[in-house]
């Protein structure tokens, strides 16, 4: 592994607030990570008391990420990834999966959480042939994301945009769609969009737990109807099997009949 490349200077230094639960740290806790605080564990435990299935959703989301990246690298030949809302590093991060299959792959992570920034050095380790970088930016500022990511990625080449469990933090659906549109506009034909998010209409207990979480003081995360998630892919060519429960998206052979869970996603190509 090579030394990490320098991370771009953050737009604004922030302090880590350990008194308020944070979604990235709670997600890390559900995935079995260690980068969280007692307030996050308490919020995570309170959530699982209402809806124990959230751990399955978190881990199934990571499985979808891994399988979709493997498809993009091995079956499509994508070598550039823009991962917006990456969260805290755990196992099978984007660069680990992509560079494990294609050492020359180039990855840019985007997040605006100060704790993620503190772990950027861990994220930035790359193969000698490839590159990994970190952009401190908010998902609602796509122009900054694209400007800084262009220092590492060549937007004249097909690139995969990954939005994994991040668009739920954008409450307004039209705003979320405009963000996706702006980011995809900058990518050439042959690029791909990967999205997965929590979905409504599948599990009322999950919805009850999420609604309670959104009043806890943490940054709210808004579940969306499946047709709203599907609308993010308008104008693109969906890869089979389309927008489905993440457990049903090209499951590993021999894994059995996948359970339908309230987390939907898909992958689509820009024509």
Secondary structure, DSSP 8 states (H G I E B T S, - for coil): -B--------SS-----TTS--HHHHHHHHTT-S---HHHHHHHHHHHHH-TTHHHHHHHHHHHHHHHHHHIIIII---EEEEET--S--SS-HHHHHHHH-TT-EEEEEE--HHHHHTHHHHH-B-SSSEEEEEE--TT-HHHHHHHHTTTS-TTS--EEEEES-GGG---HHHHHHHHHHHHHTS-TT-EEEEEEEEESS-HHHHHHHHHHTTTTS-----EEHHHHHHTTTTSEE-TT-SEEGGGSS--TTS-S----SEEEEEEE--
